[in-house]
Amino acid sequence: MGEAKRRKEQGLPPRPKKEEKKADTPNIFARYQILPYILVGGFMIFLIYDVIKYYSAG
């Protein structure tokens, strides 16, 4: 005997359906996990460029 029939015979309501939760997180770093590495890499390249430009002008 299936669970639906058993629940109906016992007078119980049908089981509620499970709803999937969206991965709606407001944190952009949680959504795009590689973004911090890209930002750090870009910042390091900028710092190296700036140091080379500073010492070559002097």
N, C-alpha and C positions, 0 to 999 in steps of 0.2 A: 504494500500500500504506500502511495506517495505521501509526502509531507503535506501537500496541498489538500488532499482528501482528508487526511487525519485532522488537520487544523479546522477544516470545514465541519467535520463531524463533531468536534469538541466545541464548536461555536467561537473559535478564535479568528481574529481578522487575518488576512493574508500578510505574509512577511513584508516588511518595508524593503523597497529596492535600495541597494547601496548606490549612492551618488559619488562619482569620482570628483575629487577636489581638484580645482585648477591650481597650477603652480604659479599663482599670481602673487609674486613677491615684489615689494616695492624696491628692494635693494638691487641695483643694477649689477653689482659685483657678484651677487649670488646667481643671477640669471646668465651672465656672460662671464664664466670663470676664468677665461684667459685674458680678460681686459686689464687686470692689474699688472700682469707681466708685460703687456704691450705698453702700458703707460710708464712703467719703470724703465723699460728698455729705451723708449723715446726720450725720457728725461736724462738717462745716462748718456745717450748720444749727444743731446744738447749740451750737457755739461762738458763733455770731452771737446766738442767743437768750440765752445766758449773759452775753455782754458787754452786751446791751441791758438785761437784768435787773439787772446789777451797777451800771451807770451811772444807771439810773432810780431805784434805791433810795437812792443817795448824795445 
